Structures are given as C-alpha cells and as structure tokens.
Amino acid sequence: MSFISNEVHRLHVMKGRGRQLMDFAVNHLKDQNYHKIFLWVFEENQRARKFYEKHGYTFDGTKEQLTIDGKQLTEMRYVYQL
C-alpha cells in the first residue's frame, strides 16, 4: 500500500463509514424492490469477510478462481436477503 492509501485507511477505519455505506446501499436496493444482494470477496481478505458476516451476509458456497498479475486468487460469493 502506498503512503496515501495507508493514511486514508487510517483516517477512515473503525469510524462507522463502512456501515453507513452499507446501510445506504441496502436501503436503495430495497427501494428498487430487490430481494437479494450478491457480492464477491477475496477468500484471503479476512477483514472484509468478517465485516460482511457481521452485517448479515453469508457465504453461499460458491467460489471462483482467477489470476491477477500471475497470482492465483479465490473469490467467495456472499448473499444478503433483503
């Protein structure tokens, strides 16, 4: 991570901004009559996975493999029932 992204990260982590963004997105999708939200997260991104799980998203068993810059990565699909 660069200095700038580290600084932005430090200024915004644990301030409730992720929850605010999540609430906004969920409410907007509910208003549009959606019934489910699907999102993908890298398996090794434990912090993001814990965040989503804390807010009601569940891993639905679906995984996909992809390669970025020669590195093999696994994405996991999470679902949230609206």
Secondary structure, DSSP 8 states (H G I E B T S, - for coil): --HHHHHHHHHHTTSSHHHHHHHHHHHHHHHTT--EEEEEEETT-HHHHHHHHHTT-EEEEEEEEEEETTEEEEEEEEEEE-
